[in-house]
């Protein structure tokens, strides 16, 4: 006995979501690669990577007292 899958149209959005889910599952099965921070440290060195991450992640809004002066 041979089973044949029916012709089902699932739509473009559903197909793209299905592919995204499959990619996420494939990512979970493989070993995780280095983090962005680790790649940055390898490329620039620890000190420069620390300064760059600090500059990008810091709170650089002007304080109220600085606006008055």
N, C-alpha and C positions, 0 to 999 in steps of 0.2 A: 504494500500500500504506500503510495507516494502522496505527501501533503504538499500543497501549493499555497504559498502566501497570497492572500487576496491583494488586488491593486487598491491601495489606500493612499489618497492624497492628504498629507498632513499640513501642508501650507509652509510658506517660507519662514515665518516667525517660529513655528514649532520646530522645524528642522534645524534652524540656527540655535535654538535653545537646547535641543537634543545634542547637537555637536558640542556645545559649550559644556554641558554636563559630562559628556564622555571625556572631554579634555581635562576637566577637573578631576575625574576619577583616575585618569591616567597619571596625573600629577601626584595624586595621593599614593599611588603604587610605587613610584620611583623614589629614589633617595633624594632628599632636598639638597639643592645646590647651596653655594655660599650666599649669605645675605648681601644686600646692597652695601651695607656698612663694611663687610669683609672685603668685598670687591674694591671698594673705594680705598680702604687701607692698603691693599696690595698695590693699587695703582699710584697712590699719592704718598703713602707713608702714614703712620699713626697720628703724628702731630697735626699735619695739614688736614687729614680727614676729620679729626676732632674739631678743629676750628671751623671747617666747612659745615659740618652737621650742626654745630652749635649756632652758627650764623643763620642757617636755613630754618632751624627749629625754634629759635628764640622768639621772644615777645618783643617786638621792636616798635610798639606803638608809643606815641608821645604821651608823656604823663601830663596831668592837668596843670601842675605847677610850671612845667616847661612851656606850656602854651601861653601863660600869663606873662612870663618874663620877656 
